[in-house]
Amino acid sequence: GRVQNADRRSQPKWPEALPEYLHFTLFKTQFDTLAALSLLANRVSVPLRHFNIAGTKDKRGVTCQRVSVRKVFAESLVQVQRALPSNVKVGNFAYRADRLNLGSLFGNRF
């Protein structure tokens, strides 16, 4: 028979009126961006490829960057934050019709 992903089945149906990309800010200290996104992807049971960033940030230091993810509810990210290391946080959520792409940066602020 057909094998289905149990995690996907248990997630609520995506509302038609809601834009399909969730944009959020990833705050991290001394943590690699891809490692942080991998943790998030694993915790919300979506492929890492559903996450998009406008550019990369240094592993060293305190950084904030915008991230987009396809068809993930903000509430899901808030819930999994408790399981993340204390130096990785998510917030400032907004639903948008388009994803972030490499090169969508407006510049760095120091």
QUIPEHU-V681742 format. One line per field, one symbol per residue. ss: DSSP state (A for helix, B for strand, O for the rest). psi: psi as a letter, one per 20 degrees, with the letter a starting at -180 (. if undefined). A space follows every 10 residues. Layout:
# QUIPEHU-V681742
ss=???
psi=???
This chain:
# QUIPEHU-V681742
ss=OOOOOAAAAA OOOOOOOOOO BBBBBBBBBO OOAAAAAAAA AAAAOOOAAA BBBOOOOOOO OBBBBBBBBB OOOAAAAAAA AAAOOOOBBB BBBBBBOOOO OOOOOOOOOO
psi=appqohghhi qqqpphipqi ppqrpopqpl ppghgghggg gghjlqqhii pqqhrqqqhq apqpqqqqqp lpqhhghggi hhiqqijpqq alqppqhqrq qpijqjrqp.
